[in-house]
């Protein structure tokens, strides 16, 4: 038997897998930052509308089972890296049969990756119509690793065995091709999983402790410290103006800077709705402010991260025009149905709410509504909004929106009372 390892350039595979691991790690970091509403400078490969890694990171194709697809890529390259190390540095400890099996495993794994790559490349070209240079780089890496591994495996196969192997791997490719389109539908489950997990920063870590098992006294002390470190804003009446619900004489005015395409903004909206039905309902008034993560209506955002955010913001404000004030009805509808809505759907929904559809459609592109959104955006920028949702209670910025939840709001009231004494 000829030695497979002699024909298999494990050093090249090792370098390629390491490069793939670094690229996947970068894409994973970008995905988490963008989807959690953290404002970042554009990626170096966010060049224009047709070459934009950030747009691809925010698409339905970037998430599988609630995790960034690139994080699965990191796991894949970690395995390939280990197998390459085994072939290069541990070959004296491995029998020829085991070394050959290692090569076969690399072939099998990269073949699966290539089938997924073909599907994703088609999605980039025909659906998103946007190219991700970093993604394409991983496709080329996978193809290179596959060719090197296939050459190493093929050189050791007898003709009859080679024929059976080709049939076997072709069957796997066909089977994978049938299942790959399911990736498109996993996005709906991924959104709910992401919301259930919540942001990675917990109440405890927000207030300065990595141990979430803090008792009430400890958590109160941490929260006091966190709020003291953030200076109270000078009174700004504009911060407390806008679409609102709750008591007009409330002791606590809660202002939320939000984006209708941000999953954590949706969670914040759910918390404020629950708060207004709780024992604290007479104490609070909730004010909504727009801060869309889209350069279309927010010049302080580096790119058009959330494609429909400006449209949704306009729809909510247009529902609040005239005698019929339907802002909160539209607000709840958009957060409920999300990106499934388009402009035509919004007009139809406005009609169901009793609004004039023709006037609503004209309002969506009116300068008056654009100016309303711009005022919210400029206000947010002037007071340091850098991520969403950002929440202010009276004139204090909260370190974590989940403090609006029923489990924490009572404690928050105690802390605010103590700070104001």
Secondary structure as the mmCIF struct_conf table of DSSP 4:
data_model
#
loop_
_struct_conf.conf_type_id
_struct_conf.id
_struct_conf.beg_label_comp_id
_struct_conf.beg_label_asym_id
_struct_conf.beg_label_seq_id
_struct_conf.end_label_comp_id
_struct_conf.end_label_asym_id
_struct_conf.end_label_seq_id
HELX_RH_AL_P HELX_RH_AL_P1 UNK A 4 UNK A 7
BEND BEND1 UNK A 8 UNK A 8
HELX_RH_AL_P HELX_RH_AL_P2 UNK A 10 UNK A 35
TURN_TY1_P TURN_TY1_P1 UNK A 36 UNK A 37
STRN STRN1 UNK A 38 UNK A 38
HELX_LH_PP_P HELX_LH_PP_P1 UNK A 41 UNK A 43
TURN_TY1_P TURN_TY1_P2 UNK A 44 UNK A 45
STRN STRN2 UNK A 46 UNK A 46
BEND BEND2 UNK A 48 UNK A 50
STRN STRN3 UNK A 51 UNK A 52
HELX_RH_AL_P HELX_RH_AL_P3 UNK A 53 UNK A 57
TURN_TY1_P TURN_TY1_P3 UNK A 58 UNK A 58
BEND BEND3 UNK A 59 UNK A 59
HELX_RH_3T_P HELX_RH_3T_P1 UNK A 60 UNK A 62
STRN STRN4 UNK A 63 UNK A 64
TURN_TY1_P TURN_TY1_P4 UNK A 65 UNK A 66
STRN STRN5 UNK A 67 UNK A 68
HELX_RH_AL_P HELX_RH_AL_P4 UNK A 69 UNK A 89
BEND BEND4 UNK A 90 UNK A 90
HELX_RH_3T_P HELX_RH_3T_P2 UNK A 91 UNK A 93
BEND BEND5 UNK A 94 UNK A 94
HELX_RH_AL_P HELX_RH_AL_P5 UNK A 96 UNK A 122
HELX_RH_PI_P HELX_RH_PI_P1 UNK A 123 UNK A 128
STRN STRN6 UNK A 131 UNK A 131
HELX_RH_AL_P HELX_RH_AL_P6 UNK A 133 UNK A 154
TURN_TY1_P TURN_TY1_P5 UNK A 155 UNK A 156
BEND BEND6 UNK A 157 UNK A 157
HELX_RH_AL_P HELX_RH_AL_P7 UNK A 159 UNK A 180
HELX_RH_3T_P HELX_RH_3T_P3 UNK A 181 UNK A 185
HELX_RH_AL_P HELX_RH_AL_P8 UNK A 186 UNK A 197
BEND BEND7 UNK A 200 UNK A 201
HELX_RH_AL_P HELX_RH_AL_P9 UNK A 203 UNK A 206
TURN_TY1_P TURN_TY1_P6 UNK A 207 UNK A 208
BEND BEND8 UNK A 210 UNK A 210
BEND BEND9 UNK A 212 UNK A 212
HELX_RH_AL_P HELX_RH_AL_P10 UNK A 216 UNK A 228
TURN_TY1_P TURN_TY1_P7 UNK A 229 UNK A 229
BEND BEND10 UNK A 230 UNK A 230
HELX_LH_PP_P HELX_LH_PP_P2 UNK A 231 UNK A 235
HELX_RH_3T_P HELX_RH_3T_P4 UNK A 237 UNK A 240
BEND BEND11 UNK A 242 UNK A 243
STRN STRN7 UNK A 244 UNK A 246
TURN_TY1_P TURN_TY1_P8 UNK A 248 UNK A 249
BEND BEND12 UNK A 251 UNK A 251
STRN STRN8 UNK A 252 UNK A 258
TURN_TY1_P TURN_TY1_P9 UNK A 260 UNK A 261
HELX_RH_AL_P HELX_RH_AL_P11 UNK A 263 UNK A 275
TURN_TY1_P TURN_TY1_P10 UNK A 276 UNK A 277
BEND BEND13 UNK A 278 UNK A 278
TURN_TY1_P TURN_TY1_P11 UNK A 279 UNK A 280
HELX_RH_3T_P HELX_RH_3T_P5 UNK A 281 UNK A 283
STRN STRN9 UNK A 284 UNK A 290
BEND BEND14 UNK A 293 UNK A 293
TURN_TY1_P TURN_TY1_P12 UNK A 295 UNK A 297
TURN_TY1_P TURN_TY1_P13 UNK A 299 UNK A 300
BEND BEND15 UNK A 301 UNK A 303
BEND BEND16 UNK A 306 UNK A 306
TURN_TY1_P TURN_TY1_P14 UNK A 307 UNK A 308
HELX_RH_AL_P HELX_RH_AL_P12 UNK A 309 UNK A 318
TURN_TY1_P TURN_TY1_P15 UNK A 319 UNK A 320
BEND BEND17 UNK A 321 UNK A 323
HELX_RH_AL_P HELX_RH_AL_P13 UNK A 327 UNK A 337
HELX_RH_3T_P HELX_RH_3T_P6 UNK A 338 UNK A 340
HELX_RH_AL_P HELX_RH_AL_P14 UNK A 343 UNK A 352
TURN_TY1_P TURN_TY1_P16 UNK A 353 UNK A 354
HELX_RH_AL_P HELX_RH_AL_P15 UNK A 357 UNK A 363
TURN_TY1_P TURN_TY1_P17 UNK A 364 UNK A 365
HELX_RH_AL_P HELX_RH_AL_P16 UNK A 367 UNK A 382
TURN_TY1_P TURN_TY1_P18 UNK A 383 UNK A 384
STRN STRN10 UNK A 387 UNK A 387
BEND BEND18 UNK A 388 UNK A 389
STRN STRN11 UNK A 390 UNK A 393
TURN_TY1_P TURN_TY1_P19 UNK A 394 UNK A 395
STRN STRN12 UNK A 396 UNK A 397
BEND BEND19 UNK A 399 UNK A 399
HELX_RH_3T_P HELX_RH_3T_P7 UNK A 401 UNK A 404
BEND BEND20 UNK A 405 UNK A 405
TURN_TY1_P TURN_TY1_P20 UNK A 406 UNK A 408
HELX_RH_AL_P HELX_RH_AL_P17 UNK A 409 UNK A 420
#
